[in-house]
Amino acid sequence: MPATKSNCLLAQGALLEPAIARAAEVIRAGGTVGVPTETVYGLAARADRDDAVAAIYRAKGRPDFNPLIVHVADRAQAARLAHLDAVAQILVDRFWPGPLTLVVPRRDDARLSAAVSAGLPTVALRCPAHPVMRALIAATGLPLAAPSANRSGAVSPTRAAHVVASLGDRVDLVLDGGDCAQGLESTIVAVRPDGGWTVLRPGPITHAEIAGLLGTDTEISARGGIEAPGQLASHYAPGKPVRLHADAPAADEFMIGFGPVAGHVTLSATGDPAEAAARLYACLHAAAAAAQPRVAIAGVPDIGIGEAINDRLRRSAA
């Protein structure tokens, strides 16, 4: 069915149960559903069937070497899919449910499509906090593969309208749960067999928070090759040239401001990094839709969640 306005279901209040029930039917049949999480909207499909996972890759135009995050209900479901060592257990206890994805060794008997791991011996797992996504996982009784619900490489969606605009009839159903609270994809941490760890993708949970829990990471940066989503050099792009750390726009630029640097839109007029994270993709969508052929973006301090914001901005400009 086409993802038109009539194909968006409001997943709030009294309409939540029938919306989730219909979405669960689509998922169980092997279809795809755009669904809100606390980070961004995901394109969900059952993670245990090759055809369902292939539908995600096909809808997004996603390269098949780029693995997917599998969303689970809880630690018990995660443990049936992967080996969770002491380090992983500490992270689960502290940050799940929430915006943390763990890349951990996949079990040989995990009932998952091989495509979710893109040929790697690991799997990326997350237990989301958003009530709509949690309800959908519970209603299906399945782990759900769910990358961001947009065309591959484009700006991630933080509201249902972004999903429809990006994917159109490539998605079977979209659950409209309002704007995403965090606005940035989850932090991804790889837990190594030797007990070490490294952040593969910055996100709402900062490197400092994780280091405060586990001690200093054992790797300066991720290993070569793609180990997890969000590691492609060019990603989150508005489809126009992007200039970073701008103080003012040129005549042909759409300006995204921050703090005292004004713009056509602003990440945060008060210079609040958390607000900037939540508004980042909405501002990039506005830039993509603007008449100006180029985009200028004010600088954001590279501390705390600013590290994740700047990671996304660098990739959008690549």
C-alpha positions in Angstrom: 0.0 0.0 0.0 1.4 3.5 -0.8 2.7 5.6 2.1 0.3 8.5 1.5 -1.1 10.7 4.2 -3.9 8.2 4.8 -1.3 5.5 5.4 0.1 7.3 8.5 -1.5 6.1 11.7 -1.6 8.3 14.8 0.0 6.2 17.5 -1.2 8.2 20.5 -3.9 8.1 23.2 -6.9 6.0 22.4 -5.6 5.2 18.9 -2.4 3.6 20.1 -3.7 0.0 20.4 -5.4 -0.4 16.9 -2.4 1.4 15.3 0.1 -0.9 16.9 -2.1 -4.0 16.1 -2.2 -3.1 12.4 1.5 -2.4 12.3 2.2 -5.7 13.9 0.2 -7.5 11.2 2.3 -5.7 8.6 5.5 -6.7 10.3 4.5 -10.4 10.8 3.6 -10.6 7.1 7.2 -9.4 6.2 6.3 -5.8 5.5 8.0 -2.5 6.6 6.7 0.1 9.1 8.0 3.5 9.9 8.0 3.8 13.6 9.2 6.5 16.1 11.9 5.9 18.6 13.4 8.3 21.1 16.3 8.9 18.7 14.9 9.1 15.1 12.2 7.3 13.2 13.2 3.7 12.2 12.1 1.6 9.2 11.2 -1.6 11.0 10.9 -5.2 9.7 11.2 -8.6 11.3 14.8 -9.4 11.8 14.4 -13.2 11.4 13.4 -13.3 7.7 15.7 -12.6 4.7 12.9 -11.2 2.6 11.8 -8.8 5.3 15.3 -7.5 5.9 15.9 -7.3 2.1 12.8 -5.0 1.9 14.6 -2.6 4.3 17.7 -2.5 2.1 15.6 -2.1 -1.0 13.4 0.7 0.4 16.4 2.7 1.6 18.7 2.0 -1.3 21.1 1.0 1.4 24.4 -0.7 0.5 24.4 -4.3 1.7 27.8 -4.0 3.5 26.2 -1.6 6.0 24.8 -3.6 8.9 21.4 -2.9 10.6 20.5 -2.4 14.3 18.2 -5.0 15.8 15.8 -3.7 18.4 14.9 -6.0 21.2 12.4 -5.9 24.1 14.9 -6.5 26.9 18.1 -8.2 28.0 16.6 -11.7 27.8 15.8 -11.3 24.2 19.2 -9.8 23.5 20.9 -12.7 25.2 19.2 -15.2 22.8 20.8 -13.4 19.9 24.2 -12.5 21.1 26.9 -13.1 23.8 26.7 -10.4 26.4 29.9 -10.4 28.5 30.5 -8.5 31.8 31.2 -5.2 30.0 28.0 -5.5 27.9 26.0 -6.4 31.0 27.2 -3.2 32.8 26.2 -1.1 29.8 22.8 -2.8 29.6 22.2 -2.3 33.3 23.0 1.4 33.0 21.6 2.5 29.6 18.8 0.2 28.6 16.1 0.9 27.6 17.7 3.9 25.9 19.7 5.3 23.0 22.7 2.9 23.3 23.5 0.2 20.7 25.9 -2.6 21.5 27.9 -4.4 18.8 28.5 -7.8 20.3 29.4 -11.3 19.1 26.4 -12.9 17.4 25.3 -16.4 18.6 25.6 -19.2 16.1 22.0 -20.2 16.8 20.5 -16.7 16.7 17.3 -16.7 14.7 18.3 -13.7 12.6 18.7 -13.0 8.9 22.4 -13.0 8.0 21.8 -9.7 6.2 21.3 -7.8 9.5 25.0 -8.4 10.2 26.2 -7.7 6.7 28.4 -10.8 6.9 30.1 -9.8 10.2 30.3 -12.2 13.2 28.7 -9.5 15.3 25.2 -8.0 15.7 24.2 -4.5 16.7 21.5 -4.6 19.4 19.4 -1.9 21.1 16.6 -1.9 23.6 14.6 1.3 22.8 12.8 3.5 25.3 10.1 4.9 23.1 6.6 3.6 24.1 5.5 3.1 20.5 8.5 1.1 19.4 8.4 -0.9 22.6 4.7 -1.7 22.0 5.4 -2.8 18.5 8.2 -5.1 19.6 5.8 -6.6 22.2 2.9 -6.9 19.8 5.0 -8.8 17.2 7.0 -10.9 19.7 10.0 -10.5 17.4 13.3 -8.7 17.3 13.0 -5.8 14.8 15.7 -4.6 12.4 15.2 -0.9 12.1 17.7 1.6 10.6 16.6 5.2 10.1 13.5 5.5 7.9 15.0 7.5 5.1 16.8 7.0 1.8 20.3 5.9 2.4 22.7 8.8 3.0 20.0 11.4 3.3 18.9 13.4 6.4 17.4 11.2 9.1 13.7 11.6 10.0 12.5 13.0 13.3 8.8 13.2 12.4 6.4 11.0 10.4 6.2 13.5 7.6 10.0 13.2 7.0 9.5 9.4 6.5 6.7 9.8 4.0 8.6 12.5 2.1 11.8 10.4 1.9 10.4 6.9 1.3 7.0 7.5 -0.2 5.5 4.2 -1.4 8.6 2.3 -0.4 7.3 1.8 3.1 4.1 -0.1 3.8 2.9 1.9 6.9 4.0 4.8 9.1 3.1 5.2 12.7 2.9 8.9 13.7 4.1 9.2 17.2 5.1 12.9 17.0 8.6 14.4 17.0 11.5 12.3 18.4 12.8 13.6 21.7 16.6 13.0 21.2 16.8 13.8 17.5 20.1 11.9 17.0 20.8 8.3 16.4 21.9 6.1 19.2 25.4 5.9 20.5 27.1 2.7 19.2 29.7 0.9 21.4 31.6 -2.2 20.2 32.4 -4.6 23.0 35.5 -6.5 22.2 36.2 -10.2 23.1 39.1 -9.1 25.2 36.9 -6.9 27.4 37.8 -3.7 25.6 35.4 -1.3 24.0 35.2 1.6 21.6 32.6 4.1 20.5 31.8 3.4 16.8 29.3 6.3 16.5 28.8 9.2 18.9 25.3 9.8 20.1 23.1 11.0 23.0 25.1 8.9 25.5 28.5 10.6 25.6 31.9 9.0 25.5 32.6 10.6 28.9 29.5 8.9 30.4 30.7 5.5 29.1 34.3 6.0 30.2 33.1 7.0 33.6 31.3 3.7 33.9 33.9 1.4 32.2 37.2 3.3 32.5 39.3 4.4 29.6 38.5 2.8 26.3 41.2 0.5 24.9 41.1 1.8 21.3 41.7 5.3 20.1 39.2 4.9 17.2 37.2 2.2 15.4 39.0 -0.4 13.4 39.1 -0.3 9.7 36.0 -1.2 7.7 32.3 -0.8 8.5 31.4 -2.4 11.8 28.1 -0.6 12.5 25.6 1.9 11.0 26.5 5.5 10.6 30.2 5.0 9.8 30.0 5.9 6.1 32.1 9.0 5.3 29.1 10.7 3.6 25.8 10.5 5.4 23.0 12.6 6.8 23.3 14.9 3.7 20.7 17.5 2.6 21.6 17.1 -1.1 23.4 20.4 -1.3 27.0 21.6 -0.6 27.4 22.3 3.2 29.8 24.8 4.7 30.5 24.3 8.4 31.5 26.8 11.2 29.9 29.7 9.3 29.4 33.1 11.0 27.0 34.4 8.4 25.6 33.1 5.1 26.6 34.0 1.6 23.9 35.2 -0.7 23.2 31.8 -2.1 23.3 29.9 1.3 20.5 28.8 3.6 21.8 29.5 7.1 21.4 27.2 10.1 22.3 29.2 13.2 23.3 28.3 16.7 23.5 30.6 19.8 24.4 34.2 18.9 24.8 33.3 15.2 21.4 33.8 13.7 20.0 32.0 10.6 17.0 31.2 8.6 16.5 28.6 11.2 18.5 27.9 14.4 19.6 24.7 16.2 19.2 26.6 19.4 18.9 30.4 19.9 20.1 30.0 23.5 23.1 27.8 22.5 21.7 24.7 24.3 23.5 21.6 22.8 20.6 19.2 23.8 18.1 21.4 22.0 20.5 21.5 19.0 20.7 17.7 18.9 16.9 17.5 19.0 16.5 20.0 16.2 19.4 19.1 14.0 17.6 16.9 11.4 14.6 19.2 11.3 16.9 22.0 10.4 18.7 20.0 7.8 15.3 19.0 6.3 14.4 22.7 6.1 17.7 23.4 4.4 17.1 20.6 1.9 13.7 22.1 1.0 14.9 25.7 0.8 15.4 27.6 -2.4 19.1 28.4 -1.8 21.4 25.9 -3.5 23.9 25.8 -0.7 23.9 25.4 3.2 25.9 27.2 5.9 25.9 26.0 9.5 27.1 27.7 12.6 29.7 26.1 14.8 28.7 24.0 17.8 31.1 23.3 20.7 32.6 19.8 20.3 31.9 18.8 23.9 29.3 16.4 25.4 26.6 15.8 22.9 28.2 18.4 20.7 30.6 15.6 19.7 27.7 13.6 18.2 26.2 16.7 16.5 29.6 17.5 14.8 30.0 13.9 13.8 26.7 14.2 11.8 27.6 17.6 10.4 31.0 16.5 9.1 29.3 13.5 7.4 26.6 15.8 6.0 29.3 18.0 4.5 31.4 15.2 3.1 
